[in-house]
């Protein structure tokens, strides 16, 4: 897959996640779509440079998709360039004087933290990795 096709497919997968992330949707319902993005990225790690650019476009604000894409993928990938781009955006916006970005940067920094991820409870994939053997709190009823 050439770089242009890879980037086009990445954004198409992000659009699917973004379209599914409605106010009526529950976060666990996004997991299959997020895994599609994540698995696509992992299958194309030989194109890391292109993928880093795509993720950085999301955190620098030049592409707007649900934050769950970056949070979900970077929880495992932890690419420093993406983390740096997010923190740079926060600092350029005024840092602690940019209250609307404080929760956003906090969630990103938390995803990069080595401690158990607070948002792992939303996703079976991460729950099983971070809390092996424990029942998933978002297990569907029925």
TORPA-4810 file (N, C-alpha, C, O; in nm, 3 decimals):
<nodes>
NODE_1_0.085_-0.117_0.000_0.000_0.000_0.000_0.090_0.123_0.000_0.179_0.135_0.084_X
NODE_2_0.065_0.214_-0.093_0.148_0.335_-0.097_0.103_0.432_0.014_0.000_0.411_0.078_X
NODE_3_0.182_0.535_0.035_0.155_0.628_0.146_0.020_0.698_0.133_-0.051_0.714_0.232_X
NODE_4_-0.016_0.738_0.013_-0.144_0.808_-0.007_-0.260_0.715_0.023_-0.357_0.757_0.087_X
NODE_5_-0.253_0.590_-0.022_-0.360_0.494_0.006_-0.368_0.462_0.156_-0.477_0.449_0.212_X
NODE_6_-0.253_0.450_0.218_-0.249_0.423_0.361_-0.315_0.536_0.439_-0.397_0.512_0.528_X
NODE_7_-0.279_0.657_0.405_-0.337_0.773_0.474_-0.488_0.783_0.449_-0.565_0.813_0.540_X
NODE_8_-0.528_0.759_0.327_-0.671_0.763_0.293_-0.749_0.659_0.374_-0.857_0.687_0.425_X
NODE_9_-0.694_0.539_0.384_-0.761_0.433_0.460_-0.763_0.465_0.610_-0.862_0.438_0.678_X
NODE_10_-0.655_0.521_0.659_-0.651_0.561_0.800_-0.763_0.660_0.830_-0.836_0.644_0.928_X
NODE_11_-0.776_0.763_0.746_-0.879_0.864_0.772_-1.019_0.806_0.753_-1.112_0.848_0.822_X
NODE_12_-1.035_0.712_0.661_-1.165_0.647_0.644_-1.203_0.571_0.771_-1.318_0.578_0.816_X
NODE_13_-1.108_0.498_0.828_-1.134_0.425_0.952_-1.165_0.521_1.067_-1.251_0.493_1.151_X
NODE_14_-1.095_0.632_1.071_-1.121_0.733_1.175_-1.261_0.792_1.158_-1.330_0.817_1.257_X
NODE_15_-1.303_0.812_1.035_-1.436_0.866_1.009_-1.543_0.768_1.057_-1.647_0.811_1.109_X
NODE_16_-1.521_0.639_1.041_-1.616_0.538_1.090_-1.630_0.549_1.242_-1.741_0.547_1.295_X
NODE_17_-1.517_0.560_1.311_-1.521_0.574_1.457_-1.594_0.702_1.493_-1.682_0.702_1.580_X
NODE_18_-1.558_0.811_1.428_-1.616_0.941_1.459_-1.767_0.940_1.436_-1.842_0.996_1.517_X
NODE_19_-1.812_0.877_1.329_-1.956_0.869_1.301_-2.029_0.786_1.406_-2.145_0.812_1.437_X
NODE_20_-1.962_0.685_1.459_-2.024_0.599_1.560_-2.026_0.664_1.698_-2.104_0.624_1.784_X
NODE_21_-1.942_0.765_1.720_-1.932_0.831_1.850_-2.037_0.941_1.862_-2.006_1.060_1.853_X
NODE_22_-2.160_0.898_1.881_-2.271_0.992_1.897_-2.304_1.006_2.045_-2.255_0.929_2.128_X
NODE_23_-2.387_1.103_2.078_-2.425_1.121_2.219_-2.508_1.003_2.269_-2.517_0.980_2.389_X
NODE_24_-2.569_0.928_2.177_-2.648_0.812_2.217_-2.563_0.687_2.236_-2.606_0.594_2.303_X
NODE_25_-2.445_0.684_2.177_-2.359_0.565_2.183_-2.290_0.554_2.318_-2.258_0.655_2.381_X
NODE_26_-2.268_0.432_2.361_-2.186_0.413_2.481_-2.042_0.393_2.434_-2.019_0.342_2.324_X
NODE_27_-1.948_0.432_2.515_-1.807_0.423_2.476_-1.769_0.279_2.442_-1.699_0.257_2.343_X
NODE_28_-1.811_0.178_2.521_-1.775_0.040_2.482_-1.822_0.001_2.342_-1.762_-0.087_2.280_X
NODE_29_-1.928_0.063_2.293_-1.976_0.033_2.157_-1.877_0.078_2.049_-1.886_0.033_1.935_X
NODE_30_-1.784_0.163_2.083_-1.685_0.211_1.988_-1.568_0.115_1.972_-1.490_0.126_1.877_X
NODE_31_-1.554_0.021_2.065_-1.434_-0.062_2.069_-1.404_-0.134_1.938_-1.289_-0.135_1.895_X
NODE_32_-1.503_-0.194_1.875_-1.475_-0.268_1.751_-1.420_-0.173_1.644_-1.330_-0.211_1.568_X
NODE_33_-1.473_-0.052_1.637_-1.424_0.046_1.539_-1.283_0.093_1.575_-1.198_0.108_1.488_X
NODE_34_-1.259_0.115_1.703_-1.126_0.156_1.749_-1.024_0.046_1.724_-0.909_0.073_1.687_X
NODE_35_-1.064_-0.078_1.744_-0.974_-0.190_1.715_-0.941_-0.198_1.567_-0.831_-0.238_1.530_X
NODE_36_-1.036_-0.161_1.482_-1.007_-0.159_1.338_-0.897_-0.059_1.306_-0.807_-0.088_1.228_X
NODE_37_-0.903_0.059_1.367_-0.798_0.159_1.347_-0.666_0.107_1.403_-0.563_0.110_1.336_X
NODE_38_-0.671_0.059_1.526_-0.551_0.011_1.596_-0.484_-0.103_1.518_-0.363_-0.103_1.498_X
NODE_39_-0.564_-0.200_1.476_-0.508_-0.315_1.402_-0.453_-0.273_1.267_-0.353_-0.328_1.220_X
NODE_40_-0.517_-0.175_1.203_-0.465_-0.121_1.078_-0.329_-0.057_1.101_-0.235_-0.079_1.024_X
NODE_41_-0.317_0.021_1.207_-0.190_0.086_1.239_-0.084_-0.020_1.266_0.026_-0.012_1.212_X
NODE_42_-0.117_-0.118_1.349_-0.017_-0.221_1.382_0.024_-0.301_1.259_0.139_-0.345_1.250_X
NODE_43_-0.067_-0.320_1.164_-0.035_-0.394_1.041_0.051_-0.312_0.945_0.106_-0.365_0.849_X
NODE_44_0.061_-0.182_0.971_0.135_-0.093_0.881_0.246_-0.016_0.953_0.275_0.098_0.918_X
NODE_45_0.305_-0.077_1.052_0.410_-0.010_1.129_0.532_0.025_1.044_0.612_0.110_1.082_X
NODE_46_0.545_-0.039_0.929_0.653_-0.003_0.838_0.633_0.137_0.780_0.725_0.195_0.722_X
NODE_47_0.512_0.191_0.795_0.479_0.327_0.750_0.458_0.419_0.871_0.375_0.510_0.867_X
NODE_48_0.534_0.396_0.976_0.518_0.469_1.102_0.520_0.620_1.081_0.442_0.692_1.144_X
NODE_49_0.608_0.667_0.995_0.622_0.812_0.971_0.488_0.872_0.925_0.448_0.978_0.974_X
NODE_50_0.421_0.806_0.833_0.291_0.854_0.783_0.188_0.849_0.895_0.110_0.943_0.911_X
NODE_51_0.187_0.741_0.971_0.089_0.724_1.078_0.111_0.825_1.191_0.015_0.877_1.247_X
NODE_52_0.235_0.852_1.224_0.266_0.954_1.325_0.211_1.088_1.278_0.150_1.161_1.356_X
NODE_53_0.232_1.120_1.152_0.181_1.246_1.097_0.028_1.253_1.109_-0.027_1.358_1.140_X
NODE_54_-0.039_1.140_1.085_-0.185_1.137_1.096_-0.230_1.159_1.241_-0.320_1.239_1.266_X
NODE_55_-0.168_1.089_1.333_-0.205_1.107_1.474_-0.173_1.248_1.522_-0.249_1.308_1.597_X
NODE_56_-0.060_1.301_1.478_-0.024_1.438_1.517_-0.125_1.539_1.462_-0.155_1.639_1.527_X
NODE_57_-0.178_1.512_1.344_-0.280_1.601_1.287_-0.406_1.601_1.374_-0.477_1.701_1.380_X
NODE_58_-0.432_1.491_1.441_-0.548_1.486_1.530_-0.521_1.564_1.659_-0.609_1.635_1.708_X
NODE_59_-0.402_1.550_1.714_-0.377_1.618_1.841_-0.341_1.765_1.825_-0.355_1.843_1.919_X
NODE_60_-0.294_1.804_1.706_-0.263_1.947_1.690_-0.386_2.027_1.646_-0.380_2.149_1.634_X
NODE_61_-0.496_1.956_1.621_-0.621_2.024_1.588_-0.645_2.043_1.439_-0.750_2.094_1.401_X
NODE_62_-0.550_2.003_1.355_-0.571_2.022_1.212_-0.668_1.920_1.152_-0.722_1.943_1.044_X
NODE_63_-0.691_1.808_1.220_-0.794_1.710_1.184_-0.876_1.685_1.309_-0.821_1.664_1.417_X
NODE_64_-1.007_1.688_1.295_-1.093_1.675_1.412_-1.173_1.547_1.406_-1.265_1.531_1.325_X
NODE_65_-1.137_1.455_1.494_-1.209_1.328_1.512_-1.221_1.305_1.662_-1.156_1.373_1.741_X
NODE_66_-1.303_1.209_1.699_-1.319_1.178_1.840_-1.183_1.153_1.906_-1.096_1.088_1.848_X
NODE_67_-1.166_1.203_2.026_-1.041_1.185_2.100_-1.012_1.038_2.130_-0.897_1.001_2.154_X
NODE_68_-1.116_0.955_2.130_-1.097_0.814_2.162_-0.998_0.746_2.069_-0.933_0.649_2.109_X
NODE_69_-0.985_0.792_1.946_-0.892_0.729_1.851_-0.749_0.740_1.902_-0.677_0.640_1.910_X
NODE_70_-0.708_0.860_1.937_-0.572_0.881_1.987_-0.554_0.812_2.122_-0.454_0.745_2.144_X
NODE_71_-0.650_0.827_2.211_-0.638_0.767_2.343_-0.624_0.615_2.334_-0.536_0.557_2.397_X
NODE_72_-0.710_0.552_2.257_-0.710_0.407_2.245_-0.578_0.358_2.183_-0.515_0.267_2.236_X
NODE_73_-0.539_0.417_2.073_-0.419_0.371_2.004_-0.291_0.402_2.082_-0.201_0.319_2.091_X
NODE_74_-0.283_0.522_2.136_-0.160_0.561_2.206_-0.144_0.495_2.343_-0.035_0.494_2.399_X
NODE_75_-0.253_0.440_2.396_-0.239_0.367_2.522_-0.137_0.255_2.507_-0.059_0.228_2.599_X
NODE_76_-0.137_0.190_2.393_-0.040_0.083_2.371_0.082_0.129_2.291_0.194_0.091_2.323_X
NODE_77_0.061_0.209_2.188_0.173_0.248_2.102_0.266_0.347_2.171_0.388_0.335_2.160_X
NODE_78_0.210_0.442_2.241_0.285_0.544_2.317_0.395_0.610_2.233_0.510_0.621_2.276_X
NODE_79_0.357_0.654_2.114_0.454_0.721_2.028_0.483_0.859_2.084_0.393_0.941_2.103_X
NODE_80_0.610_0.883_2.111_0.652_1.008_2.175_0.619_1.130_2.091_0.585_1.235_2.145_X
NODE_81_0.628_1.118_1.960_0.600_1.233_1.871_0.456_1.282_1.888_0.430_1.402_1.884_X
NODE_82_0.364_1.190_1.907_0.223_1.225_1.924_0.202_1.291_2.060_0.132_1.392_2.072_X
NODE_83_0.264_1.234_2.162_0.256_1.292_2.297_0.313_1.434_2.298_0.254_1.526_2.355_X
NODE_84_0.428_1.449_2.234_0.491_1.582_2.227_0.402_1.681_2.153_0.390_1.796_2.195_X
NODE_85_0.341_1.639_2.044_0.253_1.728_1.966_0.132_1.771_2.049_0.090_1.886_2.042_X
NODE_86_0.076_1.680_2.128_-0.038_1.713_2.213_0.003_1.813_2.319_-0.067_1.912_2.343_X
NODE_87_0.116_1.789_2.384_0.161_1.880_2.488_0.202_2.016_2.431_0.185_2.119_2.495_X
NODE_88_0.256_2.014_2.310_0.291_2.141_2.243_0.164_2.223_2.217_0.163_2.345_2.238_X
NODE_89_0.057_2.157_2.170_-0.069_2.228_2.146_-0.120_2.290_2.275_-0.163_2.406_2.277_X
NODE_90_-0.114_2.214_2.383_-0.161_2.263_2.512_-0.079_2.384_2.556_-0.136_2.485_2.599_X
NODE_91_0.052_2.376_2.545_0.138_2.487_2.586_0.117_2.610_2.498_0.112_2.722_2.549_X
NODE_92_0.105_2.591_2.368_0.083_2.704_2.276_-0.051_2.772_2.301_-0.067_2.891_2.274_X
NODE_93_-0.147_2.695_2.353_-0.279_2.752_2.383_-0.281_2.822_2.518_-0.383_2.881_2.556_X
NODE_94_-0.170_2.818_2.590_-0.163_2.888_2.718_-0.146_2.796_2.838_-0.146_2.843_2.951_X
NODE_95_-0.132_2.667_2.815_-0.111_2.573_2.927_-0.226_2.578_3.025_-0.342_2.561_2.987_X
NODE_96_-0.194_2.600_3.150_-0.299_2.602_3.253_-0.395_2.718_3.236_-0.499_2.722_3.301_X
NODE_97_-0.362_2.811_3.149_-0.455_2.921_3.117_-0.547_2.884_3.001_-0.619_2.970_2.950_X
NODE_98_-0.545_2.757_2.960_-0.632_2.707_2.853_-0.723_2.600_2.914_-0.707_2.481_2.886_X
NODE_99_-0.819_2.643_2.996_-0.900_2.546_3.070_-0.977_2.447_2.983_-1.004_2.335_3.026_X
NODE_100_-1.012_2.487_2.863_-1.088_2.395_2.777_-1.003_2.279_2.728_-1.057_2.176_2.687_X
NODE_101_-0.872_2.294_2.731_-0.783_2.185_2.689_-0.728_2.106_2.808_-0.660_2.006_2.787_X
NODE_102_-0.757_2.148_2.929_-0.698_2.080_3.044_-0.744_1.935_3.058_-0.662_1.847_3.082_X
NODE_103_-0.874_1.908_3.043_-0.921_1.769_3.050_-0.863_1.688_2.935_-0.822_1.574_2.953_X
NODE_104_-0.860_1.748_2.817_-0.808_1.681_2.698_-0.663_1.637_2.720_-0.629_1.521_2.698_X
NODE_105_-0.577_1.729_2.763_-0.435_1.693_2.780_-0.419_1.598_2.897_-0.330_1.512_2.895_X
NODE_106_-0.501_1.611_2.997_-0.496_1.519_3.110_-0.527_1.376_3.064_-0.459_1.281_3.105_X
NODE_107_-0.628_1.360_2.979_-0.664_1.227_2.927_-0.551_1.171_2.841_-0.520_1.052_2.849_X
NODE_108_-0.490_1.254_2.761_-0.379_1.207_2.677_-0.261_1.166_2.764_-0.203_1.059_2.745_X
NODE_109_-0.224_1.251_2.860_-0.111_1.217_2.946_-0.139_1.091_3.026_-0.048_1.011_3.049_X
NODE_110_-0.263_1.072_3.068_-0.300_0.952_3.143_-0.286_0.827_3.056_-0.244_0.722_3.104_X
NODE_111_-0.321_0.838_2.928_-0.309_0.724_2.837_-0.163_0.681_2.822_-0.135_0.563_2.798_X
NODE_112_-0.071_0.774_2.837_0.072_0.743_2.825_0.132_0.695_2.957_0.244_0.644_2.958_X
NODE_113_0.062_0.710_3.065_0.113_0.673_3.197_0.128_0.522_3.209_0.050_0.447_3.150_X
NODE_114_0.225_0.479_3.284_0.248_0.335_3.306_0.147_0.275_3.403_0.126_0.154_3.404_X
NODE_115_0.084_0.358_3.484_-0.014_0.309_3.583_-0.138_0.257_3.510_-0.160_0.292_3.394_X
NODE_116_-0.218_0.173_3.575_-0.341_0.127_3.510_-0.423_0.245_3.460_-0.439_0.346_3.528_X
NODE_117_-0.473_0.229_3.340_-0.547_0.335_3.271_-0.689_0.340_3.323_-0.761_0.240_3.320_X
NODE_118_-0.729_0.455_3.370_-0.864_0.475_3.422_-0.970_0.439_3.318_-1.074_0.382_3.353_X
NODE_119_-0.945_0.470_3.192_-1.042_0.444_3.086_-1.040_0.300_3.035_-1.120_0.265_2.948_X
NODE_120_-0.952_0.216_3.088_-0.948_0.075_3.047_-1.081_0.006_3.073_-1.116_-0.089_3.003_X
NODE_121_-1.155_0.053_3.172_-1.284_-0.009_3.204_-1.382_-0.004_3.087_-1.473_-0.086_3.080_X
NODE_122_-1.365_0.091_2.996_-1.455_0.103_2.882_-1.429_-0.002_2.774_-1.518_-0.032_2.693_X
NODE_123_-1.308_-0.058_2.772_-1.267_-0.142_2.659_-1.218_-0.278_2.706_-1.122_-0.288_2.783_X
NODE_124_-1.285_-0.382_2.662_-1.247_-0.518_2.699_-1.102_-0.545_2.665_-1.031_-0.608_2.744_X
NODE_125_-1.054_-0.499_2.551_-0.916_-0.521_2.508_-0.818_-0.475_2.616_-0.728_-0.550_2.655_X
NODE_126_-0.835_-0.352_2.665_-0.742_-0.299_2.764_-0.772_-0.352_2.904_-0.681_-0.371_2.984_X
NODE_127_-0.899_-0.375_2.933_-0.933_-0.427_3.065_-0.863_-0.561_3.088_-0.805_-0.583_3.194_X
NODE_128_-0.868_-0.649_2.991_-0.806_-0.781_3.006_-0.655_-0.771_3.018_-0.593_-0.852_3.087_X
NODE_129_-0.594_-0.673_2.954_-0.449_-0.654_2.963_-0.409_-0.595_3.098_-0.307_-0.634_3.156_X
NODE_130_-0.489_-0.502_3.147_-0.451_-0.427_3.266_-0.510_-0.484_3.395_-0.463_-0.453_3.504_X
NODE_131_-0.612_-0.565_3.382_-0.679_-0.624_3.499_-0.709_-0.772_3.471_-0.824_-0.814_3.475_X
NODE_132_-0.604_-0.850_3.443_-0.628_-0.990_3.405_-0.706_-1.067_3.512_-0.679_-1.057_3.632_X
NODE_133_-0.804_-1.142_3.465_-0.883_-1.225_3.555_-0.997_-1.154_3.626_-1.081_-1.218_3.689_X
NODE_134_-1.000_-1.021_3.617_-1.108_-0.946_3.683_-1.225_-0.932_3.587_-1.205_-0.918_3.466_X
NODE_135_-1.348_-0.935_3.639_-1.464_-0.919_3.550_-1.468_-0.778_3.491_-1.442_-0.679_3.560_X
NODE_136_-1.500_-0.772_3.363_-1.507_-0.644_3.293_-1.628_-0.567_3.341_-1.740_-0.618_3.330_X
NODE_137_-1.611_-0.445_3.393_-1.723_-0.369_3.447_-1.827_-0.325_3.343_-1.939_-0.290_3.380_X
NODE_138_-1.792_-0.327_3.216_-1.887_-0.286_3.111_-1.946_-0.406_3.037_-1.999_-0.392_2.927_X
NODE_139_-1.936_-0.523_3.098_-1.991_-0.644_3.035_-2.138_-0.623_3.004_-2.216_-0.586_3.091_X
NODE_140_-2.177_-0.647_2.878_-2.318_-0.629_2.842_-2.406_-0.724_2.925_-2.369_-0.838_2.951_X
NODE_141_-2.521_-0.675_2.963_-2.615_-0.757_3.040_-2.695_-0.843_2.944_-2.717_-0.806_2.829_X
NODE_142_-2.738_-0.958_2.993_-2.827_-1.039_2.911_-2.768_-1.167_2.881_-2.829_-1.249_2.813_X
</nodes>
